[in-house]
Amino acid sequence: MKAIAHAFVLAAALWLPMAANASPAAAVPAAAAHSTYYQLQVEGLACPFCAYGIEKKLHAIKGVEQVQTDIASGSVYIRMSAGAALDEATASQAVTAAGFHLKSLKPTSDMPSNPED
């Protein structure tokens, strides 16, 4: 029994440093390099519950891979899958269905690295 416990501790000791050194970029899918990104300005975004509601509606749009909200600025960032695009009418419909007003939609170069929710 002690041998099994020692083997487990040894395995954990060897694995943990490798896991800590893993690059976050390695977790990004290769398709993300060819994705399209958008920034939406939304009126009325005030709390995490609001952010959850709008994220849920936007995730329902075909091609949406990732949604991040920045409550402080009223911005919502969207990453679309390769070849997919988001038009203003579709974005406006989803935002309105969540109970908010879309002020603007513009393409952007990437998702923010550390959005403030």
Secondary structure, DSSP 8 states (H G I E B T S, - for coil): -HHHHHHHHHHHHHHHHHHHT--GGGGS-GGGGG-EEEEEEEET--SHHHHHHHHHHHHTSTTEEEEEEETTTTEEEEEE-TT----HHHHHHHHHHTT-EEEEEEEESS--SS---
